[in-house]
Amino acid sequence: MLTTLFQNVTILISISVLYHFISRSLKGTPWAVSVLNGVLLGVTAILTMLTPFEIEKGLFYDARSIVIGIAGFFGGPLTAAIAAAIALAYRILRGGAGVVPGSLSIVFPAILSIIAWQARQRYLANPQGRTPHMVLETWFLGLIIHVSVVLAQLTLPGGRWHQIIPLMLFPFLVVFPLVFSLICLLFLDNERITKAALDLAESEERYRSLFENHHTVMLIIDPSTGRIIDANPAAVEFYGWDRATLTSMRIQDINTLSPEEVEAEMAPARLRDKNVFYFKHRRASADPIDVEVYSGPITIKGKELLYSIVHDNSQRMLAERELQALTQSLEQQVLDRTVILEAQTRRLQELNREYEAFAYSVSHDLRAPLRAIAGFSAILGESLQAQGILKPALDEKSAGAEANTLQAPDFAHLLDRIQSNVSRMQQLIDDMLMLSRAGTRKMNPQPIDFTQMAREILSELTEEQKGRHFECTVQDGMMAIADPDLARILLVNLISNAVKFTKDRDIAHIEVGAEQKSDAPRFFVRDNGVGFDVAAAGERLFAPFQRFHSEASFEGTGIGLSIVKRVVARHNGRVSAESVPGQGATFYFDFGEVKQT
């Protein structure tokens, strides 16, 4: 029996080598390989049955179960079916008392190994999870297969299994599972070698395809000598030398740096300390060209080499030089423009100073003659009264009785007109000065108690209006960040307008409040005065010297809303109005995003 086992194991090992040689060498479809392997293993099963341990004619035992198990576990259903069919045909042809258990000894291993093959395929498709212990698991599969072979002996006629099974226990439950596991490990190792060879061939094919077909210039360089080991077609086209010439050259022959400098640059590339380089490379029939080189170490067949990817950098360098020239030109233009702007700024400052001087002159020089006109007209009136030419006051009856005098009522009217126009001109001068200050004074934004400021201004302006009845409302808690002086000028103008244009109302309603819009409040001043037509006013509403009511009805210079507009603009804010004739007016304004200093 030991001689028979040794012969069977030798056959199995020899056939396993032949099996993998065919699998690696045969270039065909998977099913063709499976058919050929099935035939090979079927013939192997017959060979094992030709050298059996024979108890009597027609009752013999061998390693066919191992062969069929290998066929199913590694070849799959088609290989196992073909091998089992061949072996089964031969066993039936041999006949004898053991034909039934002998046939089952072929069928059972085929079925069990196919089931194991399916489980193995599921693991290979999704290898996450546990790592299989192949020695133990293949031994366990071999044990199950040979247990089924032993159990198949129960079908022996005449109860012969009592005699046969004890003889089978050691070889079939001890030796054969171990041999099956060892043969499986040999097949697995051959599978690993085959897969590694295929992966390597596929990787080399991908590399070669990438190297040969890529439009980017690629070189493989021996860093120890600088020799160009390989160059792709793009490199041949770029440099102008054929491949044989390029691969006979050194990188020092292409680079315009000295050989020592080239070797010094290759050192950090080999150590991965640097992988981007900027050089000038020579070409066969053209001037040297600026290139950008990406280089790094690569190992091919155990030898350390350098790969280099070369990009034409000439256009980029040209663009950089043009950009540098343009930048210098722009910088010079900025400097020139800065000089011009500084000169214009100085001129503007001079004009502002001249404007302020003019405003001061208006304030100082024009007020003196105006005061003189007012004073002299008053003296003239008093003198005429003292001489009896102009009487202090004449009623209508007296005026009719003394119609033949020197038209004293006309003199009084003229003097009154002089005084009125002087007052109006003084007010106009004051308003123009206020408009000037609103546009030129230095800003000093800070938190303002807007509620308190509005109440103070309302109190001051309404106290001057004796005999009028006001109902004023000021919202509590209003705060703003603005220049205090300019904010007061704005409120004085808006509230004085509200006081002026409500003079014909029995009760003048004036309201100062705020609405929260986005992050900043929007303030308003509302009255129930005569109002105006906003659409008709249009853009003239905030223009200087614009009036929308007659001077006889409402005095004023037409500058107040211009001052309001100027103050709001200084704060980067907005101002608008809502009004209907006869139904009052509301002016809205905010102080924008002015920041506290």
Secondary structure, 3 states (H helix, E strand, C coil): CHHHHHHHHHHHHHHHHHHHHHHHHCCCCHHHHHHHHHHHHHHHHHHHHHCCEEEECCEEECCHHHHHHHHHHHHHHHHHHHHHHHHHHHHHHHCCCCHHHHHHHHHHHHHHHHHHHHHHHHHHHCCCCCCCCHHHHHHHHHHHHHHHHHHHHHHCHHHCHHHHHHHHHHHHHHHHHHHHHHHHHHHHHHHHHHHHHHHHHHHHHHHHHHHHHCCCEEEEECCCCCEEEEECHHHHHHHCCCHHHHCCCEHHHHECCCHHHHHHHHHHHHCCCCCEEEEEEEECCEEEEEEEEEEEEEEECCEEEEEEEEEECHHHHHHHHHHHHHHHHHHHHHHHHHHHHHHHHHHHHHHHHHHHHHHHHHHHHCHHHHHHHHHHHHHHHHHHHHCCCCCCCCCHHHHHHCCCCCCHHHHHHHHHHHHHHHHHHHHHHHHHHHHHHHHHCCCCCEEEEHHHHHHHHHHHHHHCCCCCEEEEEECCCCEEEECHHHHHHHHHHHHHHHHHCCCCCCEEEEEEEEEEECCEEEEEEEECCCCCCHHHHHHHHHCCCCCCCCCCCCCCCCCHHHHHHHHHHHCCCCEEEEECCCCCEEEEECCCCCCCC
